[in-house]
């Protein structure tokens, strides 16, 4: 779930059901973090705060609460230091059982 669409890939070619770019980190936060490991702990805290205040996240959870499977697509060289790992954990914590 990236805010920026990947260069060279059309939405039709991607064959995805939904691009929920509004639940990715804001541009300001993404640029500040810039995948710098020394910013990771603060980035986690700031992105989780963004998620908690973002109505789009609440809508996403409500829209998909009955889904048996969700696949999150993202692009990064280091998945452990990516917003996707934070988003995955946040969604796991907030989806109804």
Secondary structure, DSSP 8 states (H G I E B T S, - for coil): --SS--TT--HHHHT-S---GGGS--HHHHHHHTT-GGGHHHHHHHHHHHHHH-HHHHHHHHHHTT-S--------S-GGGSHHHHHHHHHHHHS--
